Amino acid sequence: MNVLLLGSGGREHALAWKLCQSPLLKKLFIAPGNAGTTQCGQNIPVSVNDFDAIKRFVLENAVQMVVVGPEDPLVNGIADYFLSDPLLQTIPVIGPGKKGAMLEGSKDFSKAFMQRHQIPTARYQTFDKATLEDGYRFLETLSAPYVLKADGLAAGKGVLICQNIKEAKQQLNHILNDQPFGNASNKVVIEEFLHGIELSVFILTDGTHYIILPEAKDYKRIGNNDTGLNTGGMGAVSPVAFADSNFMQKVEERIIQPTLKGLQSENVSYKGFLFIGLMNVDGNPFVIEYNCRLGDPETEAILPRMETDLLQLFMSLSDGTLKSVPYRVDERTSLVVILVSGGYPENYEKGKVISGLDKIKDVKVFHAGTASKDNNVITNGGRVLAVQTSASTIEEARKKVYSELPHLQFDKVYFRNDIGIDLMKYQK
């Protein structure tokens, strides 16, 4: 089977790495890919949102499946584009249609969906420029800290946690009037703050049946001990020890099943990944957000644990055989540390030569923001590399990863050195 994978980050390198292990794969194309994905297939200089160019490539290269990595093309309707075209409609797209992708594309839509289907989540209201004063009054009904979320896609940067009411009101005004996240800033969801510990739960679903993939915890803040600015993610660990069978049963019964039933009742077709960002509040799961694709860097942590043929799973979404595919998971701990460009998540430079990739052993390196130039691998983004390993304990995994990181060098390289430490107390 010829497969086209859309995207260029660490998530896509991990997907490419997993897909190219399948005996069902004939040829893998990645659009646009990065310096690492060339190890798994052929990079194609096509934008993930240029649907017409994707169509031409698919038809000219006998592509039989399209796997969508990032959220943008899903929210923009690539699955609907394929279904509406007689030349493309038999080619499966792994990812929901535009309506299903609204679970991620609009925070207001997803919160209202949760409310309609009695899915546990934080109390909230949504405001725009015209209702700014109402937003101020709603903030006064909450206790600090205050959670503000830009309604639309903001590349993981549209969530602000404000420590006092003055800051919250200033930020609400700033988002709505100064539009720092573009059109995503047109509306703001204000939520009560949930006190607990976060984790990410993933399912793969054909809209009716589903399998629960390995869960993970990611680390959003730039600094050790969860300090500093929010980022796209600085590391991840899977499994999450506090997500025991009792907790996961609650997740399945209170969140996963009502979500799928809700989509069915609203006639929303959903084939692909659903990422559920959760807060464990005193042993009870609450939904923070939905995403319509896998997370990054969680993908780099969970795919190495999956022992099942990923392409076979994708094929089963179309023919209704998802439940019959043997599904196995490596029980060991998978740990990922992200190496980022100096200055990230604010201003940073690109084009720095990366050295030491040939010295790495006993860990996997997934490329994120990288490119090739003059026979060198160079930095091409804020998050540059994801370094992953598997071991019997978090301590062992940390030791393996952090012992290898000094080999990987580029100008102003930075990483957190505390990934996984907070989860050690939960290990048995």
URTAUR-V960678 format. One record per backbone hydrogen bond with DSSP energy under -0.5 kcal/mol. NH is the residue of the N-H (numbers start at 1). CO is the residue of the C=O. E is the energy in kcal/mol with one decimal. If there is no record, write none. Layout:
NH_CO_E ; NH_CO_E
This chain:
3_27_-2.7 ; 4_65_-2.6 ; 5_3_-0.5 ; 5_29_-3.1 ; 6_67_-2.9 ; 7_31_-3.0 ; 13_9_-2.0 ; 14_10_-2.3 ; 15_11_-2.4 ; 16_12_-2.8 ; 17_13_-2.7 ; 18_14_-2.2 ; 19_15_-3.0 ; 20_16_-2.4 ; 21_18_-1.2 ; 22_19_-1.9 ; 25_22_-1.3 ; 26_1_-3.2 ; 27_1_-1.1 ; 29_3_-2.9 ; 30_42_-2.6 ; 31_5_-2.7 ; 32_44_-0.6 ; 33_7_-2.0 ; 38_34_-0.7 ; 39_36_-1.8 ; 40_37_-1.8 ; 41_37_-1.6 ; 42_28_-2.5 ; 43_41_-0.6 ; 44_30_-3.0 ; 46_44_-2.5 ; 50_47_-1.3 ; 51_49_-1.4 ; 54_50_-2.2 ; 55_51_-2.5 ; 56_52_-2.2 ; 57_53_-2.2 ; 58_54_-2.8 ; 59_55_-2.5 ; 60_56_-2.3 ; 61_57_-1.7 ; 62_59_-0.7 ; 63_58_-2.1 ; 64_2_-2.9 ; 65_2_-0.8 ; 66_92_-2.6 ; 67_4_-2.9 ; 68_66_-0.5 ; 68_94_-1.5 ; 69_6_-1.8 ; 69_67_-0.6 ; 75_71_-2.8 ; 76_72_-2.3 ; 77_74_-1.2 ; 78_73_-2.6 ; 81_77_-2.3 ; 82_78_-2.1 ; 83_79_-2.2 ; 84_80_-2.1 ; 85_82_-1.1 ; 86_84_-0.6 ; 88_85_-1.6 ; 89_85_-2.2 ; 91_88_-2.6 ; 92_64_-0.7 ; 92_90_-0.7 ; 94_66_-3.2 ; 94_92_-0.5 ; 95_93_-1.3 ; 95_271_-1.6 ; 97_269_-0.8 ; 101_97_-2.6 ; 102_98_-0.7 ; 102_99_-0.8 ; 103_100_-1.7 ; 104_101_-1.7 ; 105_101_-2.8 ; 106_102_-2.1 ; 107_151_-2.9 ; 110_106_-2.3 ; 111_107_-2.4 ; 112_108_-2.3 ; 113_109_-2.4 ; 114_110_-2.4 ; 115_111_-2.2 ; 116_112_-2.5 ; 117_113_-1.7 ; 118_115_-1.2 ; 119_114_-2.6 ; 120_118_-0.5 ; 122_287_-0.6 ; 125_190_-1.7 ; 127_188_-2.5 ; 131_128_-1.1 ; 132_129_-1.4 ; 135_131_-1.9 ; 136_132_-2.0 ; 137_133_-1.9 ; 138_134_-2.4 ; 139_135_-2.3 ; 140_136_-1.4 ; 141_137_-0.5 ; 141_138_-1.4 ; 142_139_-1.5 ; 145_162_-0.7 ; 146_162_-2.9 ; 147_191_-1.5 ; 148_146_-0.5 ; 148_160_-2.9 ; 149_189_-2.5 ; 150_158_-2.8 ; 151_184_-0.7 ; 151_187_-2.6 ; 152_184_-1.5 ; 157_154_-2.2 ; 160_148_-3.1 ; 160_158_-0.5 ; 162_146_-3.0 ; 162_160_-0.6 ; 168_164_-2.1 ; 169_165_-2.3 ; 170_166_-2.2 ; 171_167_-2.7 ; 172_168_-2.3 ; 173_169_-2.2 ; 174_170_-2.5 ; 175_171_-3.0 ; 176_172_-2.1 ; 177_173_-2.5 ; 178_174_-2.4 ; 179_174_-0.5 ; 179_175_-1.1 ; 182_179_-1.9 ; 184_181_-1.5 ; 185_182_-2.2 ; 186_183_-1.8 ; 188_127_-2.8 ; 189_149_-2.9 ; 190_125_-2.9 ; 190_188_-0.5 ; 191_147_-2.4 ; 191_189_-0.5 ; 192_123_-2.4 ; 193_145_-0.5 ; 196_194_-0.6 ; 197_280_-1.4 ; 199_278_-1.9 ; 200_216_-3.8 ; 201_276_-2.5 ; 203_274_-2.3 ; 204_211_-2.0 ; 205_272_-2.6 ; 206_209_-1.7 ; 207_209_-0.6 ; 211_204_-2.0 ; 213_202_-2.5 ; 213_211_-0.6 ; 216_200_-2.3 ; 217_237_-2.4 ; 219_235_-1.8 ; 220_218_-0.6 ; 222_229_-2.2 ; 223_227_-3.0 ; 226_223_-0.7 ; 227_223_-1.1 ; 231_220_-1.9 ; 234_219_-3.6 ; 236_336_-1.8 ; 237_217_-2.1 ; 238_334_-2.4 ; 241_239_-0.6 ; 243_240_-2.0 ; 244_242_-1.9 ; 248_244_-2.8 ; 249_245_-1.7 ; 250_246_-1.5 ; 251_247_-2.0 ; 252_248_-2.4 ; 253_249_-2.7 ; 254_250_-3.0 ; 255_251_-1.8 ; 256_251_-2.4 ; 257_252_-2.6 ; 259_255_-2.1 ; 260_256_-2.3 ; 261_257_-2.5 ; 262_258_-2.3 ; 263_259_-2.3 ; 264_260_-2.4 ; 265_261_-2.6 ; 266_262_-1.3 ; 267_264_-1.8 ; 268_263_-3.0 ; 269_267_-0.7 ; 272_205_-2.3 ; 274_203_-2.3 ; 275_291_-2.8 ; 276_201_-3.6 ; 276_274_-0.5 ; 277_275_-0.6 ; 277_289_-2.8 ; 278_199_-2.9 ; 278_276_-0.6 ; 279_286_-2.4 ; 280_197_-2.8 ; 281_279_-0.9 ; 281_284_-3.0 ; 282_280_-0.8 ; 284_281_-1.4 ; 286_279_-1.9 ; 287_120_-3.1 ; 288_277_-3.5 ; 289_277_-1.4 ; 290_103_-0.6 ; 291_275_-2.7 ; 299_295_-1.8 ; 301_297_-0.8 ; 301_298_-1.1 ; 302_298_-2.7 ; 303_299_-2.4 ; 305_302_-1.1 ; 306_302_-0.9 ; 306_303_-0.9 ; 307_305_-0.5 ; 307_328_-2.5 ; 308_328_-0.6 ; 310_308_-0.5 ; 313_309_-1.7 ; 314_310_-2.3 ; 315_311_-2.5 ; 316_312_-1.7 ; 317_313_-0.7 ; 317_314_-1.1 ; 318_314_-0.6 ; 318_315_-1.0 ; 319_315_-1.2 ; 320_316_-0.9 ; 321_316_-1.2 ; 322_316_-0.8 ; 324_321_-1.4 ; 325_321_-0.6 ; 325_322_-1.3 ; 328_326_-0.5 ; 330_305_-3.5 ; 333_391_-2.6 ; 334_238_-4.0 ; 335_389_-2.4 ; 336_236_-2.9 ; 337_387_-2.3 ; 338_234_-2.2 ; 339_385_-2.8 ; 340_338_-0.5 ; 340_414_-3.1 ; 341_382_-2.8 ; 344_341_-2.0 ; 346_343_-2.2 ; 351_379_-3.0 ; 354_377_-3.1 ; 355_409_-2.9 ; 359_356_-1.7 ; 360_357_-0.7 ; 364_388_-3.4 ; 366_364_-0.6 ; 366_386_-3.3 ; 367_365_-0.5 ; 368_384_-2.9 ; 369_383_-1.6 ; 370_368_-1.4 ; 371_378_-2.0 ; 373_376_-2.8 ; 376_373_-1.9 ; 378_371_-3.0 ; 378_376_-0.6 ; 379_352_-2.2 ; 380_369_-3.1 ; 381_369_-0.6 ; 384_339_-2.6 ; 384_382_-0.6 ; 385_339_-1.6 ; 386_366_-3.0 ; 387_337_-2.9 ; 388_364_-3.0 ; 388_386_-0.6 ; 389_335_-1.7 ; 391_333_-2.3 ; 397_393_-2.2 ; 398_394_-3.1 ; 399_395_-2.3 ; 400_396_-2.2 ; 401_397_-2.5 ; 402_398_-2.8 ; 403_399_-1.5 ; 404_400_-0.7 ; 404_401_-1.2 ; 405_401_-1.4 ; 406_402_-0.5 ; 407_404_-1.8 ; 408_404_-0.5 ; 408_405_-1.5 ; 409_355_-2.2 ; 409_407_-0.7 ; 413_410_-1.9 ; 414_340_-1.9 ; 421_418_-1.7 ; 422_418_-0.5 ; 423_420_-1.0 ; 424_420_-0.6 ; 424_421_-1.2 ; 426_423_-1.4 ; 427_423_-0.6 ; 427_424_-1.2
